[in-house]
Amino acid sequence: MPQVYEGVISVIGFPGGVKAEDQPSVMDTLSNICTVRGVYVDSKALMRDMNRAIEANDIHPVVDETVFRIDQARQAYEYMWAQAFWKVDDQGQLRNDMFLQYGESLDGQVTLPCRKGFPD
C-alpha cells in the first residue's frame, strides 16, 4: 500500500485476513512522515441506546446557524477555528454544528474536524 508524503492512515477495527507484508511498515510511515491513527467505533446497539437516551431525555443539539457559501471557505475556516465542529449541508454549504464531532450525522450530512491554519 503506497503512502503519501505527510499522509494520514486511519485504521478502523482490525484488518483480518490481510497479509502483514501487504500492509505499510513502521519504516514506510516514518520515511513518508505519515500519521497512523487508530479509530475506535462502537456497535450499532450502543448507537441505538444512545439515540434512545437522547430522545428520552429530550436532548437537542446546540447549532450555530451561521452558513457560508463554498467560495467563502477561508472565512468559514477562520470562523470554524474559533468555534467547534462543522457539517456540509445538502446544498453544499458549510454549517457549524456543536453536537456532531466525527464522521457522518444521522441525517447524512458530513462533519469536518477543526484544524489550525488555512493553506494559501
C-alpha positions as a LaTeX table, in Angstrom:
\begin{tabular}{lrrr}
\hline
Residue & $x$ (\AA) & $y$ (\AA) & $z$ (\AA) \\
\hline
Met1 & 0.00 & 0.00 & 0.00 \\
Pro2 & 1.67 & 3.28 & $-1.06$ \\
Gln3 & 1.75 & 6.17 & 1.37 \\
Val4 & 1.59 & 9.83 & 0.51 \\
Tyr5 & 4.20 & 12.16 & 1.99 \\
Glu6 & 2.73 & 13.61 & 5.21 \\
Gly7 & $-0.40$ & 11.47 & 4.73 \\
Val8 & $-2.76$ & 10.13 & 7.39 \\
Ile9 & $-3.65$ & 6.45 & 7.64 \\
Ser10 & $-6.79$ & 5.82 & 9.74 \\
Val11 & $-7.15$ & 2.24 & 10.93 \\
Ile12 & $-10.75$ & 1.33 & 11.79 \\
Gly13 & $-11.10$ & $-2.02$ & 13.51 \\
Phe14 & $-8.62$ & $-4.84$ & 12.99 \\
Pro15 & $-7.77$ & $-5.88$ & 9.43 \\
Gly16 & $-8.45$ & $-9.63$ & 9.41 \\
Gly17 & $-7.36$ & $-11.88$ & 6.57 \\
Val18 & $-4.71$ & $-9.44$ & 5.34 \\
Lys19 & $-1.08$ & $-10.46$ & 4.92 \\
Ala20 & 1.35 & $-8.46$ & 7.04 \\
Glu21 & 3.67 & $-7.92$ & 4.05 \\
Asp22 & 0.80 & $-6.18$ & 2.19 \\
Gln23 & 0.46 & $-3.58$ & 4.96 \\
Pro24 & 2.63 & $-0.47$ & 5.44 \\
Ser25 & 5.51 & $-1.00$ & 7.84 \\
Val26 & 6.59 & 1.37 & 10.58 \\
Met27 & 9.54 & 2.35 & 8.36 \\
Asp28 & 7.16 & 3.13 & 5.46 \\
Thr29 & 5.21 & 5.54 & 7.65 \\
Leu30 & 8.35 & 7.10 & 9.14 \\
Ser31 & 10.06 & 7.61 & 5.78 \\
Asn32 & 6.92 & 9.27 & 4.37 \\
Ile33 & 6.24 & 11.23 & 7.58 \\
Cys34 & 2.79 & 9.62 & 7.80 \\
Thr35 & 0.47 & 9.65 & 10.78 \\
Val36 & $-1.18$ & 6.34 & 11.64 \\
Arg37 & $-4.27$ & 6.82 & 13.77 \\
Gly38 & $-6.45$ & 4.10 & 15.27 \\
Val39 & $-10.18$ & 4.88 & 15.19 \\
Tyr40 & $-12.50$ & 3.28 & 17.73 \\
Val41 & $-16.04$ & 2.57 & 16.56 \\
Asp42 & $-18.80$ & 1.31 & 18.85 \\
Ser43 & $-21.53$ & $-1.14$ & 17.96 \\
Lys44 & $-24.87$ & $-0.33$ & 16.32 \\
Ala45 & $-26.55$ & $-1.44$ & 19.56 \\
Leu46 & $-24.65$ & 1.25 & 21.50 \\
Met47 & $-25.67$ & 3.84 & 18.88 \\
Arg48 & $-29.33$ & 2.81 & 19.23 \\
Asp49 & $-29.07$ & 3.01 & 23.04 \\
Met50 & $-27.56$ & 6.49 & 22.76 \\
Asn51 & $-30.31$ & 7.63 & 20.39 \\
Arg52 & $-32.99$ & 6.29 & 22.76 \\
Ala53 & $-31.35$ & 8.15 & 25.67 \\
Ile54 & $-31.21$ & 11.37 & 23.64 \\
Glu55 & $-34.88$ & 11.06 & 22.75 \\
Ala56 & $-36.00$ & 10.02 & 26.27 \\
Asn57 & $-34.16$ & 12.95 & 27.86 \\
Asp58 & $-35.28$ & 15.46 & 25.22 \\
Ile59 & $-31.68$ & 16.39 & 24.36 \\
His60 & $-31.26$ & 18.79 & 21.44 \\
Pro61 & $-28.04$ & 19.81 & 19.69 \\
Val62 & $-26.74$ & 23.34 & 20.06 \\
Val63 & $-26.46$ & 24.54 & 16.46 \\
Asp64 & $-24.81$ & 27.73 & 15.25 \\
Glu65 & $-26.98$ & 28.92 & 12.36 \\
Thr66 & $-24.06$ & 30.64 & 10.59 \\
Val67 & $-23.85$ & 29.43 & 6.96 \\
Phe68 & $-21.06$ & 30.08 & 4.43 \\
Arg69 & $-21.02$ & 29.54 & 0.68 \\
Ile70 & $-18.25$ & 27.32 & $-0.65$ \\
Asp71 & $-16.47$ & 30.39 & $-2.11$ \\
Gln72 & $-16.26$ & 31.73 & 1.47 \\
Ala73 & $-14.15$ & 28.76 & 2.59 \\
Arg74 & $-11.40$ & 30.95 & 4.08 \\
Gln75 & $-13.86$ & 32.92 & 6.23 \\
Ala76 & $-15.67$ & 29.71 & 7.17 \\
Tyr77 & $-12.41$ & 28.07 & 8.18 \\
Glu78 & $-11.36$ & 31.04 & 10.32 \\
Tyr79 & $-14.79$ & 31.09 & 11.95 \\
Met80 & $-14.63$ & 27.32 & 12.44 \\
Trp81 & $-11.25$ & 27.50 & 14.14 \\
Ala82 & $-12.73$ & 29.92 & 16.67 \\
Gln83 & $-15.70$ & 27.55 & 17.23 \\
Ala84 & $-16.04$ & 23.74 & 17.29 \\
Phe85 & $-17.34$ & 21.46 & 14.51 \\
Trp86 & $-18.92$ & 21.78 & 11.09 \\
Lys87 & $-21.02$ & 19.92 & 8.59 \\
Val88 & $-21.75$ & 20.36 & 4.89 \\
Asp89 & $-25.48$ & 20.54 & 4.28 \\
Asp90 & $-27.33$ & 19.10 & 1.29 \\
Gln91 & $-26.91$ & 22.42 & $-0.59$ \\
Gly92 & $-23.12$ & 22.18 & $-0.27$ \\
Gln93 & $-22.93$ & 24.87 & 2.42 \\
Leu94 & $-20.65$ & 24.63 & 5.46 \\
Arg95 & $-22.54$ & 24.79 & 8.77 \\
Asn96 & $-21.27$ & 24.86 & 12.34 \\
Asp97 & $-22.78$ & 22.09 & 14.46 \\
Met98 & $-21.65$ & 21.86 & 18.07 \\
Phe99 & $-23.37$ & 18.48 & 18.60 \\
Leu100 & $-21.65$ & 16.46 & 15.92 \\
Gln101 & $-17.99$ & 15.64 & 16.33 \\
Tyr102 & $-16.85$ & 12.95 & 13.93 \\
Gly103 & $-18.00$ & 11.22 & 10.78 \\
Glu104 & $-21.50$ & 11.44 & 9.43 \\
Ser105 & $-24.57$ & 12.77 & 11.23 \\
Leu106 & $-27.85$ & 10.90 & 11.46 \\
Asp107 & $-29.30$ & 13.00 & 8.62 \\
Gly108 & $-26.44$ & 12.15 & 6.23 \\
Gln109 & $-24.51$ & 15.41 & 6.50 \\
Val110 & $-20.73$ & 15.22 & 6.80 \\
Thr111 & $-18.87$ & 16.76 & 9.73 \\
Leu112 & $-15.37$ & 18.20 & 9.43 \\
Pro113 & $-12.99$ & 18.36 & 12.42 \\
Cys114 & $-11.13$ & 21.62 & 13.08 \\
Arg115 & $-7.50$ & 22.03 & 12.05 \\
Lys116 & $-5.40$ & 25.11 & 12.73 \\
Gly117 & $-4.32$ & 27.29 & 9.84 \\
Phe118 & $-5.57$ & 27.73 & 6.30 \\
Pro119 & $-3.31$ & 26.97 & 3.33 \\
Asp120 & $-2.75$ & 29.79 & 0.85 \\
\hline
\end{tabular}
